[in-house]
């Protein structure tokens, strides 16, 4: 076993590479949601079991807390034209800065100079580039007829779900890229570990005496951006807005004090909990930005177990799960998943690390 100290100082981005057959990249979700496969991995023993996701309830104990991210994906992908020339433009909304001002990714970027105007939905929605931000993102100011509703109503009409680039199949039902508990609008990508839960499974989990507690982190496209540096400590994480309410913090802290485990549903919930916790593992209510980057060598303060998906090679998410267990174990179970034809990435199967 490599020590955490050696991992944190010597591992490079390439140390998190693995070879994935393209046909194992899930192109559409399974039905029902909780029929996806589950690999349950005991971090202490290194032993794993092959199960079905609904079996997650067998690993939960009364008094545990399941922490979910209730952020809701918005149809943030807009296809339009450049005013004046009619040139095609694609915009993906990343983050709301003000009522009608959004940070966005634009393609092609060279057509998005300050002052450039775009038209979407045959004029239902218009935008002007008012600033160029970090790494070339644009700040767009939108205008529309407010009598037709707010910008979210218009996005529901003309926007598309911003599926990650490795999903090329059309999405038949927008709600399948949404968790069943999605509530707070603002994400540009789904917190995908939560896609496996059904309302019925959550009811059974609550009936077992497990607390289900929502926190919120609006997921940005930084999740899908590759790590372009060799030394992982040189990578810059994009910040994302998160919130922990007083009620959520109270429930989590009381359960932990009583001996319950804190189980993060997804890397987003994990990052929220670690951002909102003090050195003693106590969660504090807050709303703030987090750019926390968790990689091997990190000492977890709050999270005791993690439900997650199978992540992209050389990604920050793969580094996070490697920090939660060990790089060696994660690489071993990924090879086991490939051998057993598990489905990978956003619409793929799940891992429970406990």
VODOVO-748351 format. One record per atom (N, C-alpha, C): residue in one letter; x negated, y, z negated. Coordinates in pm, whole numbers, padded with zeros to 5 digits, always signed. Layout:
BEGIN
aXYZ...
This chain:
BEGIN
x-00084-00120+00000x+00000+00000+00000x-00088+00125+00000x-00063+00216+00093x-00139+00342+00096x-00089+00432-00016x-00179+00496-00083x-00137+00586-00192x-00075+00711-00135x+00012+00774-00215x+00075+00898-00171x-00029+01006-00141x-00136+01010-00222x-00237+01114-00203x-00303+01099-00066x-00335+00973-00030x-00397+00949+00100x-00300+00980+00213x-00175+00942+00193x-00075+00967+00296x-00062+01116+00324x-00048+01195+00220x-00018+01336+00238x-00133+01412+00302x-00257+01362+00287x-00371+01437+00340x-00424+01381+00471x-00397+01253+00501x-00464+01192+00614x-00370+01150+00728x-00242+01128+00703x-00154+01082+00810x-00129+01192+00912x-00123+01152+01038x-00094+01246+01145x+00045+01216+01201x+00090+01302+01288x+00221+01283+01351x+00228+01147+01422x+00120+01109+01487x+00122+00983+01563x+00136+00861+01471x+00102+00876+01345x+00119+00764+01251x+00267+00731+01229x+00356+00816+01277x+00499+00792+01264x+00562+00754+01398x+00478+00708+01489x+00527+00664+01620x+00562+00515+01616x+00669+00480+01685x+00699+00341+01711x+00762+00332+01849x+00755+00217+01910x+00804+00198+02046x+00946+00144+02041x+01041+00217+02095x+01182+00178+02091x+01234+00148+02230x+01285+00028+02254x+01349+00000+02383x+01466+00096+02405x+01472+00162+02520x+01577+00263+02544x+01719+00211+02527x+01740+00083+02554x+01876+00030+02544x+01926+00023+02400x+01839+00044+02302x+01881+00042+02162x+01925+00180+02112x+01914+00281+02199x+01965+00414+02162x+02116+00414+02181x+02189+00423+02071x+02336+00414+02076x+02392+00532+02156x+02475+00502+02254x+02534+00605+02339x+02676+00642+02295x+02738+00557+02216x+02872+00588+02167x+02892+00520+02032x+02981+00572+01950x+03002+00514+01817x+03079+00384+01822x+03065+00303+01719x+03142+00179+01709x+03277+00208+01645x+03370+00122+01668x+03503+00131+01606x+03532+00002+01531x+03586+00009+01409x+03598+00131+01330x+03462+00178+01279x+03460+00297+01223x+03335+00359+01181x+03253+00269+01088x+03320+00205+00994x+03246+00129+00891x+03209-00011+00936x+03224-00041+01067x+03184-00172+01119x+03042-00169+01174x+02975-00054+01166x+02835-00048+01207x+02753-00138+01115x+02634-00170+01158x+02548-00257+01078x+02476-00177+00971x+02435-00247+00867x+02365-00184+00754x+02247-00272+00714x+02131-00209+00705x+02016-00277+00647x+01994-00220+00508x+02014-00302+00406x+01998-00258+00267x+01858-00297+00221x+01780-00198+00178x+01638-00218+00150x+01607-00181+00005x+01557-00278-00069x+01512-00253-00206x+01370-00198-00200x+01354-00071-00240x+01223-00007-00226x+01119-00069-00319x+01162-00117-00433x+01067-00172-00531x+01010-00306-00487x+01098-00391-00428x+01054-00526-00391x+01017-00537-00244x+01065-00442-00162x+01041-00450-00018x+01129-00553+00050x+01231-00603-00022x+01322-00703+00034x+01442-00634+00099x+01483-00682+00214x+01600-00623+00280x+01704-00729+00309x+01828-00679+00330x+01940-00765+00366x+02011-00705+00485x+02063-00791+00573x+02141-00746+00688x+02289-00755+00652x+02358-00642+00655x+02498-00637+00616x+02577-00554+00717x+02705-00534+00686x+02792-00443+00761x+02813-00320+00673x+02833-00203+00735x+02830-00081+00656x+02933-00080+00543x+03051-00136+00568x+03152-00132+00462x+03106-00206+00336x+03002-00290+00350x+02946-00360+00234x+02867-00268+00142x+02850-00141+00182x+02777-00046+00097x+02837-00042-00043x+02967-00066-00053x+03035-00062-00183x+02976-00165-00280x+02920-00275-00227x+02862-00378-00312x+02735-00330-00382x+02674-00226-00327x+02548-00175-00383x+02570-00055-00475x+02693-00009-00483x+02725+00107-00566x+02777+00061-00702x+02747+00140-00806x+02787+00105-00942x+02878+00213-00998x+02970+00176-01085x+03050+00279-01155x+02957+00380-01223x+02988+00508-01207x+02905+00613-01264x+02804+00672-01169x+02782+00605-01053x+02695+00661-00950x+02763+00783-00887x+02683+00866-00821x+02736+00981-00747x+02694+00970-00601x+02791+00968-00512x+02767+00971-00369x+02776+01116-00325x+02665+01174-00280x+02662+01315-00243x+02670+01327-00092x+02779+01387-00044x+02805+01399+00099x+02786+01544+00145x+02757+01562+00272x+02747+01695+00331x+02874+01721+00411x+02956+01817+00363x+03086+01838+00429x+03083+01947+00536x+02964+01978+00586x+02955+02073+00697x+03024+02014+00821x+03085+02103+00898x+03160+02061+01017x+03090+02111+01143x+03077+02022+01240x+03015+02060+01367x+03113+02146+01447x+03062+02255+01501x+03145+02337+01589x+03113+02303+01735x+03208+02321+01827x+03179+02298+01970x+03086+02409+02020x+02959+02398+01985x+02865+02509+01995x+02797+02522+02130x+02826+02430+02222x+02762+02434+02355x+02855+02505+02453x+02805+02613+02509x+02884+02695+02602x+02818+02697+02739x+02898+02672+02842x+02850+02680+02980x+02913+02802+03045x+02829+02891+03098x+02882+03014+03154x+02797+03066+03268x+02816+03194+03298x+02740+03258+03406x+02683+03390+03358x+02576+03432+03425x+02516+03562+03399x+02597+03668+03472x+02637+03771+03398x+02718+03878+03458x+02637+03947+03568x+02700+03968+03681x+02634+04036+03792x+02581+03942+03897x+02510+03835+03855x+02448+03744+03953x+02526+03613+03967x+02601+03576+03864x+02673+03450+03868x+02587+03328+03842x+02460+03351+03804x+02370+03239+03776x+02419+03160+03655x+02406+03028+03662x+02454+02943+03554x+02367+02959+03429x+02430+02953+03314x+02361+02965+03186x+02422+02865+03087x+02339+02808+03003x+02385+02722+02895x+02341+02781+02762x+02432+02789+02668x+02404+02846+02537x+02445+02745+02430x+02358+02726+02333x+02394+02644+02216x+02382+02732+02092x+02494+02753+02025x+02495+02836+01905x+02427+02762+01790x+02335+02829+01724x+02258+02765+01617x+02301+02812+01479x+02328+02942+01467x+02353+02995+01333x+02423+03130+01342x+02523+03150+01258x+02596+03276+01255x+02520+03376+01168x+02492+03494+01224x+02422+03599+01149x+02519+03703+01095x+02622+03732+01173x+02727+03826+01132x+02856+03775+01195x+02964+03848+01176x+03096+03800+01221x+03092+03748+01363x+03041+03830+01457x+03037+03789+01597x+02895+03790+01653x+02797+03772+01567x+02658+03764+01610x+02601+03626+01573x+02544+03560+01672x+02493+03423+01655x+02353+03411+01710x+02269+03340+01637x+02141+03296+01692x+02171+03178+01783x+02107+03177+01900x+02141+03075+01999x+02019+03033+02079x+02029+02913+02131x+01932+02860+02226x+01992+02882+02364x+01914+02938+02455x+01966+02965+02591x+01881+02893+02694x+01948+02838+02794x+01878+02772+02905x+01936+02824+03035x+01854+02873+03130x+01711+02897+03116x+01683+03024+03035x+01580+03021+02957x+01549+03134+02869x+01511+03261+02942x+01449+03246+03060x+01402+03365+03132x+01518+03452+03181x+01639+03395+03184x+01755+03473+03227x+01822+03544+03110x+01762+03535+02992x+01825+03589+02872x+01741+03699+02811x+01716+03804+02888x+01643+03921+02836x+01739+04009+02755x+01682+04093+02670x+01766+04184+02591x+01850+04271+02686x+01979+04280+02657x+02071+04355+02741x+02144+04271+02842x+02099+04148+02865x+02166+04059+02959x+02302+04018+02903x+02401+04010+02992x+02536+03973+02950x+02579+03843+03017x+02653+03762+02941x+02703+03634+02990x+02854+03629+02975x+02917+03546+03061x+03062+03529+03060x+03092+03380+03049x+03184+03346+02959x+03223+03207+02938x+03375+03193+02949x+03419+03076+02995x+03562+03048+03000x+03641+03147+03082x+03586+03184+03202x+03655+03278+03292x+03689+03410+03222x+03600+03453+03134x+03618+03583+03070x+03681+03579+02933x+03719+03461+02885x+03774+03451+02749x+03675+03496+02644x+03546+03472+02673x+03440+03504+02578x+03321+03562+02653x+03270+03674+02602x+03154+03739+02663x+03045+03755+02557x+02920+03763+02600x+02810+03778+02505x+02702+03867+02565x+02633+03938+02477x+02519+04021+02517x+02400+03983+02432x+02283+03969+02496x+02159+03942+02422x+02114+04072+02356x+02107+04072+02223x+02069+04194+02151x+01931+04183+02088x+01874+04063+02083x+01739+04049+02027x+01681+03914+02069x+01547+03906+02068x+01477+03780+02090x+01409+03743+01959x+01442+03625+01909x+01400+03584+01775x+01285+03484+01783x+01255+03426+01667x+01146+03331+01653x+01159+03216+01753x+01047+03180+01814x+01038+03070+01910x+01132+03086+02029x+01167+03210+02060x+01244+03236+02181x+01394+03227+02168x+01444+03194+02049x+01589+03196+02031x+01643+03336+02052x+01767+03346+02099x+01829+03476+02124x+01934+03508+02018x+01949+03635+01988x+02061+03681+01906x+02166+03736+02002x+02284+03673+02000x+02392+03712+02091x+02503+03781+02014x+02556+03888+02073x+02673+03955+02017x+02792+03924+02108x+02895+03863+02052x+03010+03818+02130x+03122+03921+02126x+03196+03925+02235x+03316+04009+02242x+03428+03927+02305x+03551+03953+02260x+03666+03877+02307x+03791+03948+02258x+03905+03905+02307x+04033+03961+02266x+04073+03898+02132x+04064+03976+02025x+04088+03922+01891x+04232+03877+01869x+04322+03921+01957x+04461+03877+01943x+04475+03728+01979x+04372+03673+02046x+04374+03532+02084x+04315+03443+01974x+04278+03504+01863x+04220+03428+01752x+04076+03467+01726x+04010+03393+01637x+03869+03423+01609x+03780+03343+01703x+03650+03360+01686x+03556+03295+01777x+03564+03143+01768x+03598+03092+01649x+03609+02947+01634x+03724+02891+01718x+03833+02967+01726x+03946+02923+01809x+03906+02915+01955x+03828+03014+02000x+03784+03014+02139x+03684+02901+02165x+03597+02875+02068x+03503+02765+02084x+03577+02632+02096x+03684+02617+02019x+03764+02494+02029x+03822+02477+02169x+03849+02589+02237x+03908+02584+02371x+03804+02560+02479x+03691+02630+02470x+03597+02628+02583x+03460+02567+02550x+03433+02545+02422x+03303+02490+02384x+03299+02338+02393x+03179+02286+02400x+03157+02141+02401x+03074+02103+02279x+03089+01978+02234x+03009+01932+02121x+02862+01925+02164x+02773+01977+02082x+02630+01982+02118x+02560+01851+02088x+02591+01747+02167x+02530+01617+02143x+02379+01623+02165x+02303+01545+02088x+02159+01543+02109x+02124+01493+02248x+02007+01531+02298x+01971+01501+02438x+01960+01354+02471x+01939+01268+02369x+01925+01126+02397x+02060+01057+02415x+02170+01129+02390x+02304+01074+02419x+02350+01130+02553x+02355+01045+02651x+02389+01089+02787x+02532+01051+02826x+02593+00960+02751x+02731+00920+02780x+02827+01030+02734x+02935+01057+02809x+03031+01159+02767x+03103+01118+02639x+03130+01216+02554x+03200+01190+02428x+03351+01190+02455x+03415+01077+02430x+03557+01064+02462x+03646+01135+02359x+03600+01142+02236x+03679+01201+02129x+03589+01289+02043x+03615+01421+02043x+03531+01514+01967x+03519+01475+01820x+03625+01418+01765x+03626+01386+01622x+03528+01275+01586x+03480+01200+01685x+03385+01093+01653x+03246+01144+01630x+03221+01273+01660x+03094+01337+01624x+03117+01429+01504x+03212+01388+01420x+03251+01463+01301x+03270+01360+01189x+03225+01390+01068x+03256+01302+00956x+03403+01317+00921x+03460+01216+00853x+03602+01223+00817x+03626+01327+00707x+03518+01374+00643x+03533+01473+00536x+03479+01611+00577x+03451+01631+00707x+03399+01759+00754x+03496+01872+00720x+03442+01982+00668x+03528+02090+00620x+03473+02229+00653x+03345+02253+00622x+03286+02387+00633x+03224+02405+00772x+03288+02485+00857x+03243+02501+00995x+03107+02572+01002x+03017+02519+01088x+02890+02590+01105x+02773+02507+01156x+02786+02377+01168x+02674+02294+01212x+02665+02285+01363x+02540+02277+01412x+02516+02254+01554x+02486+02107+01581x+02487+02026+01477x+02467+01881+01490x+02532+01815+01370x+02574+01691+01388x+02644+01621+01281x+02546+01568+01177x+02586+01566+01048x+02510+01492+00947x+02544+01344+00964x+02468+01276+01049x+02514+01151+01111x+02526+01033+01015x+02456+01033+00902x+02472+00921+00808x+02617+00911+00760x+02685+01025+00755x+02823+01026+00709x+02923+00975+00810x+02881+00957+00936x+02974+00911+01039x+03023+00769+01014x+02954+00694+00929x+02990+00554+00903x+03108+00539+00806x+03142+00645+00735x+03247+00634+00634x+03385+00654+00694x+03480+00574+00647x+03621+00596+00675x+03686+00650+00548x+03804+00708+00561x+03876+00756+00442x+03910+00639+00349x+03942+00525+00408x+03978+00408+00328x+03858+00358+00248x+03741+00355+00310x+03620+00312+00238x+03588+00409+00125x+03601+00537+00149x+03576+00636+00043x+03675+00619-00073x+03801+00588-00040x+03900+00563-00146x+03860+00441-00230x+03812+00336-00165x+03768+00217-00238x+03647+00247-00326x+03558+00331-00275x+03439+00369-00352x+03478+00448-00476x+03572+00542-00460x+03619+00619-00575x+03689+00527-00676x+03766+00433-00625x+03838+00341-00713x+03743+00254-00794x+03622+00237-00746x+03522+00160-00818x+03459+00239-00932x+03488+00369-00938x+03430+00453-01043x+03309+00533-00999x+03292+00542-00867x+03182+00621-00811x+03233+00761-00779x+03158+00863-00819x+03195+01001-00788x+03152+01032-00645x+03239+01098-00568x+03205+01145-00434x+03205+01297-00438x+03087+01355-00423x+03068+01498-00446x+03017+01565-00318x+03087+01670-00270x+03039+01740-00151x+02939+01851-00183x+02835+01860-00102x+02751+01978-00093x+02758+02021+00053x+02689+02127+00091x+02698+02171+00230x+02562+02218+00280x+02526+02170+00397x+02412+02223+00470x+02449+02228+00617x+02441+02347+00677x+02471+02361+00819x+02350+02314+00899x+02370+02207+00975x+02260+02143+01046x+02228+02221+01173x+02101+02256+01191x+02058+02324+01312x+01991+02226+01408x+01955+02275+01525x+01893+02187+01624x+01747+02159+01593x+01693+02222+01489x+01559+02191+01444x+01545+02045+01410x+01658+01983+01376x+01662+01839+01348x+01606+01759+01465x+01631+01805+01587x+01594+01728+01705x+01464+01776+01769x+01408+01886+01718x+01286+01938+01778x+01167+01850+01741x+01087+01815+01839x+00973+01728+01810x+00866+01801+01729x+00789+01724+01654x+00674+01780+01583x+00561+01789+01685x+00515+01910+01711x+00418+01932+01819x+00274+01944+01771x+00256+01937+01640x+00120+01948+01586x+00069+01811+01544x-00061+01798+01542x-00123+01670+01506x-00115+01646+01356x-00147+01748+01280x-00149+01738+01134x-00010+01774+01083x+00057+01681+01014x+00197+01706+00978x+00213+01827+00886x+00110+01856+00807x+00121+01970+00715x+00119+02104+00789x+00086+02101+00918x+00087+02225+00997x+00224+02252+01060x+00316+02156+01047x+00448+02172+01109x+00532+02274+01032x+00602+02359+01107x+00690+02460+01046x+00835+02415+01058x+00903+02399+00944x+01044+02361+00944x+01132+02485+00960x+01236+02475+01041x+01334+02583+01052x+01424+02580+00930x+01462+02698+00883x+01547+02703+00764x+01693+02683+00803x+01769+02628+00709x+01912+02603+00728x+01985+02647+00602x+02106+02695+00619x+02184+02745+00507x+02250+02630+00433x+02242+02633+00298x+02306+02529+00219x+02378+02589+00100x+02465+02510+00042x+02542+02555-00075x+02572+02439-00168x+02554+02465-00298x+02594+02370-00403x+02684+02448-00498x+02807+02404-00517x+02899+02474-00605x+02872+02438-00751x+02927+02520-00841x+02912+02492-00984x+02972+02357-01019x+03088+02326-00961x+03154+02199-00990x+03071+02081-00945x+03009+02092-00825x+02926+01982-00774x+02804+01961-00863x+02738+02071-00899x+02620+02061-00985x+02655+01998-01120x+02768+02039-01176x+02810+01987-01307x+02835+01836-01301x+02907+01792-01199x+02937+01649-01186x+02810+01567-01168x+02721+01615-01082x+02596+01543-01056x+02511+01534-01182x+02495+01647-01252x+02410+01649-01371x+02467+01563-01483x+02598+01568-01501x+02660+01487-01607x+02648+01338-01576x+02667+01302-01450x+02654+01161-01412x+02511+01113-01430x+02415+01196-01393x+02275+01157-01407x+02240+01140-01554x+02288+01230-01638x+02261+01221-01782x+02320+01095-01842x+02430+01046-01782x+02497+00926-01833x+02438+00797-01773x+02334+00812-01689x+02268+00694-01634x+02308+00658-01492x+02393+00740-01430x+02432+00714-01292x+02322+00752-01194x+02324+00688-01079x+02228+00719-00974x+02284+00827-00881x+02195+00910-00830x+02233+01013-00733x+02197+00958-00595x+02300+00933-00515x+02282+00870-00383x+02315+00972-00276x+02214+01012-00201x+02233+01110-00095x+02282+01041+00031x+02390+01092+00087x+02438+01044+00217x+02372+01130+00323x+02263+01079+00377x+02193+01150+00483x+02078+01236+00435x+01989+01265+00530x+01873+01348+00499x+01915+01492+00468x+02029+01537+00521x+02072+01674+00492x+02112+01688+00345x+02191+01592+00295x+02228+01595+00153x+02104+01581+00065x+02011+01498+00109x+01886+01480+00036x+01810+01612+00026x+01802+01684+00136x+01728+01811+00137x+01797+01916+00051x+01931+01914+00049x+02005+02005-00039x+01972+01976-00185x+01982+01850-00224x+01959+01812-00364x+01818+01846-00408x+01721+01819-00323x+01582+01848-00361x+01555+01999-00362x+01627+02074-00279x+01611+02220-00277x+01676+02286-00398x+01784+02224-00447x+01861+02285-00556x+01822+02232-00694x+01724+02142-00700x+01689+02082-00828x+01564+02148-00888x+01558+02144-01022x+01436+02191-01089x+01343+02071-01110x+01233+02095-01177x+01133+01989-01195x+01186+01872-01276x+01289+01895-01357x+01347+01788-01438x+01458+01714-01365x+01485+01753-01241x+01589+01686-01162x+01728+01740-01185x+01740+01850-01258x+01871+01912-01279x+01909+01993-01156x+02034+01978-01112x+02083+02050-00995x+02144+02183-01038x+02109+02289-00968x+02160+02422-01000x+02253+02470-00888x+02366+02530-00924x+02453+02585-00819x+02383+02698-00747x+02392+02700-00617x+02328+02806-00539x+02375+02803-00395x+02357+02915-00327x+02371+02919-00182x+02251+02996-00129x+02180+02934-00038x+02051+02989+00004x+02008+02920+00134x+01894+02962+00185x+01832+02893+00298x+01729+02795+00244x+01712+02684+00312x+01604+02593+00278x+01525+02555+00403x+01395+02557+00388x+01306+02509+00492x+01220+02397+00437x+01273+02326+00337x+01197+02220+00271x+01157+02113+00371x+01029+02076+00367x+00975+01974+00455x+00925+01860+00366x+00991+01747+00375x+00958+01634+00289x+00883+01529+00370x+00761+01501+00329x+00678+01401+00397x+00602+01322+00291x+00541+01210+00327x+00475+01126+00226x+00380+01204+00135x+00394+01179+00007x+00323+01253-00095x+00417+01339-00177x+00536+01366-00123x+00636+01445-00194x+00690+01366-00313x+00708+01434-00426x+00767+01370-00544x+00914+01408-00554x+01001+01310-00537x+01145+01335-00542x+01188+01366-00685x+01273+01468-00699x+01315+01513-00832x+01457+01472-00865x+01542+01457-00762x+01685+01438-00788x+01742+01311-00728x+01697+01273-00612x+01760+01165-00535x+01708+01028-00579x+01801+00937-00607x+01765+00801-00650x+01783+00697-00539x+01870+00724-00443x+01894+00632-00333x+01941+00713-00213x+01923+00655-00094x+01949+00731+00029x+02015+00642+00134x+02127+00692+00188x+02192+00630+00303x+02153+00712+00425x+02101+00649+00528x+02054+00724+00642x+02064+00640+00768x+02035+00699+00883x+02033+00627+01010x+01890+00592+01047x+01870+00530+01161x+01737+00505+01214x+01695+00626+01298x+01579+00682+01268x+01541+00812+01322x+01439+00803+01436x+01426+00915+01507x+01336+00923+01621x+01190+00905+01579x+01111+00846+01668x+00966+00839+01641x+00907+00979+01623x+00812+00991+01532x+00737+01114+01509x+00824+01231+01465x+00942+01203+01410x+01033+01310+01367x+01015+01341+01219x+01058+01462+01181x+01051+01500+01040x+01143+01412+00955x+01249+01360+01016x+01341+01273+00941x+01276+01138+00910x+01198+01087+01005x+01125+00963+00980x+01020+00985+00871x+00960+01104+00869x+00863+01136+00765x+00931+01143+00628x+01053+01197+00625x+01126+01207+00498x+01156+01068+00442x+01209+00978+00524x+01242+00845+00472x+01116+00768+00435x+01005+00796+00503x+00878+00734+00467x+00830+00784+00332x+00858+00910+00302x+00824+00965+00171x+00909+00903+00062x+01033+00868+00095x+01125+00814-00005x+01092+00670-00041x+01031+00598+00050x+00991+00461+00020x+00840+00450+00039x+00798+00409+00155x+00657+00415+00196x+00655+00404+00347x+00553+00461+00405x+00543+00454+00550x+00534+00308+00595x+00456+00229+00525x+00438+00089+00564x+00572+00014+00564x+00651+00033+00459x+00779-00037+00450x+00875+00011+00558x+00880+00142+00580x+00970+00195+00683x+00933+00140+00820x+00805+00141+00853x+00763+00087+00983x+00796-00062+00995x+00789-00133+00884x+00821-00275+00885x+00971-00298+00909x+01055-00220+00840x+01199-00241+00859x+01245-00190+00996x+01176-00091+01052x+01211-00047+01186x+01181-00157+01289x+01070-00226+01270x+01038-00337+01361x+01140-00451+01343x+01183-00473+01219x+01287-00572+01193x+01418-00532+01261x+01451-00404+01257x+01574-00355+01321x+01567-00372+01472x+01451-00343+01529x+01435-00361+01675x+01449-00508+01711x+01387-00595+01634x+01394-00739+01661x+01537-00789+01655x+01617-00732+01563x+01756-00774+01545x+01856-00690+01623x+01804-00607+01714x+01887-00530+01807x+01984-00435+01736x+01935-00371+01631x+02013-00264+01569x+02026-00149+01667x+02126-00065+01644x+02149+00052+01728x+02088+00173+01658x+02017+00259+01735x+01937+00366+01677x+01998+00505+01700x+01956+00597+01615x+01984+00741+01622x+02128+00775+01584x+02180+00885+01635x+02301+00949+01580x+02423+00858+01572x+02451+00781+01678x+02566+00692+01680x+02527+00549+01643x+02407+00533+01587x+02356+00401+01559x+02393+00347+01422x+02319+00246+01380x+02344+00177+01254x+02275+00248+01138x+02292+00191+01018x+02251+00262+00896x+02151+00182+00813x+02081+00254+00727x+01988+00197+00630x+02028+00248+00493x+02025+00160+00393x+02042+00202+00253x+01912+00175+00180x+01845+00279+00138x+01720+00268+00063x+01752+00291-00084x+01731+00190-00166x+01766+00202-00307x+01657+00147-00399
